[in-house]
Amino acid sequence: MQQDSSIKAIHDLARRSKIFVEYRLDKESGPAHAKMYTVRLHLGDKDYVGTERSIKLAQRAAAQSALNDHDISQINIQSPTIALNAWASRNHIPIQYVLRKEQFLSTSPNRSHILFYYRVYLGHDLYFDGHGPTHQQARV
């Protein structure tokens, strides 16, 4: 069986880029013995379409269409933290991430979560606060 490498590549791209990905069956056509399926892949703010003899093959075709699209590079593949660091570096603006607090939350007797609170300083006068369940997410 052929691997679904194009589908996996799209999901990896979406995960790294923190963008929404969704496959949706748009249309079924043809007689029962020769059905054709059209699947729409929504990736970030773009749509790709694949039509094949099975839903799985149509998904794969839509994913391959997205991978073949030269404009896919316009989809932000950097995390916001990396993009901010690159921008600050290009503009010679010092940036500093300061962990302000770790808050332990108990959601049930056997489960607890940690929230991290960060302050991001841009230059000397500007700062932004963020929080999240991981250090990385709190910095975004």
Summary of the structure (lengths in Angstrom):
residues: 140
radius of gyration: 21.3
end to end distance: 40.0
largest distance: 68.7
contacts: 366
relative contact order: 0.12
helix: 36%
strand: 41%
